[in-house]
Amino acid sequence: MLRIALFCAALTACQDEPARTTGPTPPITQQGVSAYITVDNLQARPGQTVRVRVEVQVGTEQTFKVGSFTGRLHFDPSRLALQQENRPSDGMRISNNNGAPQGEIRFAGASPTGFQTLVLYDGTFEVKAVNYAQTLRLSMEELSAAQSLTNLQPQLRVNAQVFLHRQSDR
């Protein structure tokens, strides 16, 4: 009887804390700029929350900083529902979540000296159905370098795969 009670207590404790799963993390970019979506739990179940981010990575061989951006995060609203936005504090950032009930969030930002935080959008969502990550899609409409205002769009690679936040980013 004691074993059953301990098992039930352990099971309940595990359900309170969302599982941190392993999964693919974004590859290191050598040249150009890559944009991608990351989440903190790829196996989240209905009722759990997940943090969804749009991030960019400037190649290790590049010397510029990102100075401005505009983009759209697309998702299936029958699988995810926006709960709140978690706005990074550097630069000027705005988002338009009026389209969230239809599955689209627009976001933009500008910083004349370049962003220190390369998370372009950060939101907390409620999972409504399994396999929610399969419906996440990113489109970038503008990406420019700070100071020089160079258009980075020709160097931009938008990765269609959804990645797991790096351990240090959680």
C-alpha positions as CSV (number, residue, x, y, z in Angstrom):
1,M,0.0,0.0,0.0
2,L,2.9,2.4,0.8
3,R,4.4,1.7,-2.6
4,I,1.2,2.7,-4.4
5,A,0.9,5.9,-2.3
6,L,4.5,6.8,-3.2
7,F,4.0,6.0,-6.8
8,C,0.8,8.2,-6.9
9,A,2.7,11.1,-5.2
10,A,5.6,10.8,-7.6
11,L,3.2,10.8,-10.6
12,T,1.4,13.8,-9.3
13,A,4.6,15.7,-8.8
14,C,5.8,15.0,-12.3
15,Q,2.5,16.3,-13.8
16,D,2.9,19.6,-12.0
17,E,6.2,20.4,-13.7
18,P,6.2,20.4,-17.5
19,A,8.6,17.8,-18.9
20,R,11.8,19.1,-20.3
21,T,12.4,17.0,-23.3
22,T,15.4,16.5,-25.5
23,G,15.3,17.4,-29.1
24,P,17.1,19.2,-31.9
25,T,18.8,22.5,-31.1
26,P,19.6,25.1,-33.8
27,P,22.9,24.4,-35.7
28,I,25.6,27.0,-35.4
29,T,25.5,29.4,-38.4
30,Q,28.8,30.1,-40.1
31,Q,27.8,32.7,-42.7
32,G,24.8,34.9,-43.2
33,V,21.9,34.9,-40.8
34,S,19.5,32.1,-39.9
35,A,16.0,32.6,-38.4
36,Y,14.1,29.8,-36.7
37,I,11.4,28.9,-34.1
38,T,12.3,27.4,-30.8
39,V,10.0,26.0,-28.1
40,D,10.7,24.8,-24.5
41,N,8.8,21.5,-24.7
42,L,8.2,19.7,-28.0
43,Q,6.1,17.0,-26.4
44,A,3.7,19.3,-24.5
45,R,0.2,17.9,-23.9
46,P,-3.1,19.7,-24.0
47,G,-3.5,22.1,-21.1
48,Q,0.3,22.6,-20.7
49,T,2.0,25.9,-21.6
50,V,4.9,26.3,-23.9
51,R,7.2,29.2,-24.6
52,V,7.5,29.9,-28.4
53,R,10.3,32.1,-29.6
54,V,11.5,33.4,-33.0
55,E,15.2,33.7,-32.9
56,V,18.0,34.7,-35.3
57,Q,21.6,33.8,-35.3
58,V,24.3,35.9,-37.0
59,G,27.0,33.8,-38.6
60,T,30.3,33.4,-36.7
61,E,32.1,34.9,-39.7
62,Q,30.0,38.0,-39.8
63,T,30.7,41.4,-38.2
64,F,27.3,43.1,-38.3
65,K,24.6,43.3,-35.7
66,V,20.8,43.0,-36.4
67,G,19.3,46.5,-36.4
68,S,15.7,46.0,-37.6
69,F,13.3,43.2,-38.4
70,T,9.7,42.4,-39.3
71,G,8.1,39.0,-39.4
72,R,5.1,36.8,-38.8
73,L,4.6,33.7,-36.7
74,H,2.0,31.4,-38.0
75,F,0.3,28.6,-36.1
76,D,-2.8,26.5,-36.0
77,P,-5.2,28.2,-33.5
78,S,-6.9,24.8,-32.8
79,R,-3.6,23.6,-31.4
80,L,-2.1,26.7,-29.7
81,A,-3.6,29.7,-28.0
82,L,-1.6,32.8,-27.1
83,Q,-1.6,33.5,-23.3
84,Q,1.0,36.3,-23.0
85,E,3.9,37.9,-24.7
86,N,7.4,38.0,-23.0
87,R,9.0,41.0,-24.6
88,P,12.8,41.3,-24.4
89,S,14.0,44.6,-23.1
90,D,16.6,45.8,-25.6
91,G,15.7,48.0,-28.5
92,M,12.2,49.0,-29.6
93,R,10.0,46.0,-30.1
94,I,6.3,45.8,-31.0
95,S,3.9,43.0,-31.9
96,N,0.4,42.8,-33.2
97,N,-1.4,39.8,-31.8
98,N,-4.9,40.8,-33.2
99,G,-4.5,37.9,-35.6
100,A,-3.7,35.4,-32.9
101,P,-7.2,33.9,-32.8
102,Q,-6.7,33.1,-36.6
103,G,-3.1,31.9,-36.1
104,E,-0.9,34.8,-36.9
105,I,1.2,37.2,-34.9
106,R,3.1,40.0,-36.5
107,F,6.3,41.4,-34.8
108,A,8.9,44.1,-35.5
109,G,11.8,45.8,-33.9
110,A,14.5,48.4,-34.4
111,S,17.7,49.3,-32.6
112,P,20.2,51.7,-34.1
113,T,23.2,50.1,-32.4
114,G,22.0,46.5,-32.8
115,F,20.1,44.1,-30.7
116,Q,21.9,42.3,-27.9
117,T,19.1,39.8,-27.6
118,L,18.5,37.9,-30.8
119,V,15.1,36.7,-29.7
120,L,12.8,38.6,-32.1
121,Y,9.5,37.3,-30.6
122,D,8.7,35.5,-27.4
123,G,5.3,34.3,-26.3
124,T,3.7,31.8,-23.9
125,F,1.0,29.6,-25.4
126,E,-1.5,27.1,-24.1
127,V,-1.3,23.8,-25.9
128,K,-4.7,22.7,-27.2
129,A,-3.7,19.6,-29.2
130,V,-0.6,17.3,-29.4
131,N,1.8,17.8,-32.3
132,Y,1.3,21.6,-32.0
133,A,4.9,22.3,-33.2
134,Q,4.2,20.8,-36.6
135,T,2.0,23.8,-37.4
136,L,4.4,26.5,-36.4
137,R,5.8,28.5,-39.4
138,L,7.9,31.6,-39.7
139,S,8.0,34.2,-42.4
140,M,10.5,37.1,-42.3
141,E,9.7,40.2,-44.3
142,E,12.6,42.4,-43.4
143,L,15.9,42.1,-41.7
144,S,18.6,44.8,-41.7
145,A,22.0,45.5,-40.1
146,A,22.4,48.1,-37.5
147,Q,24.3,51.3,-38.4
148,S,24.9,50.5,-42.1
149,L,21.2,49.6,-42.7
150,T,22.4,46.9,-45.1
151,N,19.5,44.6,-46.2
152,L,20.2,41.2,-44.8
153,Q,17.4,39.5,-46.6
154,P,19.6,38.0,-49.3
155,Q,21.8,36.4,-46.6
156,L,18.8,35.2,-44.5
157,R,17.9,31.5,-44.3
158,V,14.6,30.7,-42.6
159,N,14.7,27.2,-41.1
160,A,11.4,25.4,-41.4
161,Q,12.3,23.0,-38.5
162,V,11.1,23.8,-35.0
163,F,14.0,23.5,-32.5
164,L,14.2,23.1,-28.7
165,H,15.5,26.1,-26.8
166,R,19.1,25.7,-25.9
167,Q,19.6,24.6,-22.3
168,S,21.1,28.0,-21.3
169,D,18.1,29.8,-22.9
170,R,15.3,28.2,-20.9
